[in-house]
């Protein structure tokens, strides 16, 4: 059955994709929203919290990042060994996000380069995705 999307469906699909992609650029807002949700949930049950209740996650950022890298490498292995069953755009975007989140460089002047390389990688993945979708 051929794919016969109308212009309206393509516009809605494109807007949805753009909305999802733009969420990548607001990682601070995402983290802040999660903290605010935790504070709100705790306040409902009568616990008052000031500050950042999820700051303890900063202490385990390196192990979590290493787990992410390990899973990324496993994904690459499976991708090349068993076929292309995972979107290459997602793999590229994940590489960019891992580059942005590298915990070892947070206090160095090099972090801006890691952010730029990771951000450009994520943008490239988004551009490839949009280009592929526009061809269909």
ABEGO torsion letter per residue (X at the ends): XBBBBBAAAAAAAAAAAAAAAAAAAAAAAAAAAAAAAAAAAAAAAGBBBBEBAAAAAAAAAAAAAAAAAAAAAAAAAAAAAAEBABBAAAAAAAAAAAAAABAAAAABAAAAAAAAAAAAAAAAAAAAAAAAAAAX
